[in-house]
């Protein structure tokens, strides 16, 4: 009986640590920023971002359209740790700049919680020259 309970708990914790949909799971976290949990504005979907891969033309057009109508645009993407744990990241883009929030809640070796940074120009996502820690 104890073995069955231990196996059940282990299965639950591994699902929590590596959810099937990390973006949806992160939006549901109790400590998620309000703008992450409750989307507003233009949802420009997911983006594949890395240092060597800029935003796609489709994503850039979506964000630009939102800015031209003075609306907010949002993006979400997932990177993986060395161990393969998901790290969901969300961007909220306004005409005044971009707020980026990332959670380490699913990183088995991370400290959990959210970190926030800013970018003056959304085209610099994820870590370009106009991006830095939020004060």
N, C-alpha and C positions, 0 to 999 in steps of 0.2 A: 504494500500500500504506500509506504513512504517513497519507494523507488518510483512508482507511478506519479506521485505528486511532484517529486523532484524533476522528472522528465517533463511533466506538463509545465512547470514553472520555467524550466530551461527553454522550452519551445516558445513560450510567451515572450520571454526576455529577448530572444534572438529576433522575433518578429518586430518587437518594439525598436530594437537596435538597427534593423535594416528593413524598413517598411517597403511594401511593393510600390507605393507611390509616395516618395519622400516629400514632394511639394505639397500634396494634400495633407499628409501627416503633419508637416511643419505648420501649415495654416491652422490646424486644429490644436496646436500646443497652447496651454493656458498662458504662457508668457510671450506669445507671439505679439509683435507690434500690431496695433489696431488696424493699420493700413494693409498689413499682410493678411490678417484673419478676415477682414471685411473689404474685399476688393471694390474699388471704385474706378471710374474713368474707363479708358480704352485698355482692354486686356490684350497686349501684343504677344501673348503666348510665351512659349519657352524659347530659349536661345541656347545655341551651342557656343560657349565662349571659352577661350583660352588666350594666353598671351599672344599666340601667333595667329589666332583666328578672330577677326573683328566681327561685329554684328552683321547679319545678312542684310541685303538690300531690302527684303520684305519687312524685316523688323525695323530697320531704319525708317522706311516709309510709314509704317504704322505709328511710330513715335513722333515723327515729324507732323503727320496729320493731326495727332492729338494736340501737339503744341500749337499748331496753326489755329486750332479751334479753342485755344486756351484751356484745354482739358488735361487731365492727368493720364499718363500712360504707365502701365506696369509690365514687368517682365519677370520670369522665374527661370532658374536653371539649377542643375545639380552637378557638382563636381564630386569626385571620389577621393578619399584619403588613400595613402599608400596601402592600407589594409583592405580597401574597397568599400569603406563605410560612406554612405551618402552625406553630403553637406549641401543642403538646399540654400539657395541665395535668391533674394527678391530685390528688384529695383523699382523705385517709384520716381518717375521722371516728371518734372514740372518745368515751366518756363524759367524758373529760378535755379534749377540744378537737379541733381539726382541723389536720392538717398538709397543706400544699399544696406540691406540687413541679411545676415547669415546666421544660421543656427548650427551649433555643434551637438545638438541633442541626440543625434544618431551615431556620433563618433564614439566608439567604444573606448578610445584612449583620450578623448577630448574632455574639456571641462564643462560641456553643456552650455546652455544659455545662448544669448544672441549677441552679436557684435554689429556695430553700425559704422558705416563710412559714407563719404560723399564724393561725388564727381561733379565738377563744374560743367562738363560736356559729356552727355550720355554716350557719345561715340568712343569715349575712352574706357568704357567698360571692358573687362572687369577691373584692371589695375593700371590704367594708363596714367599719363602725367598729371591730369587734373583731378585724380582720385586720391583720397587720403582719409585718415581717421576722422570721424566726426568729433568735434570738440565737445 
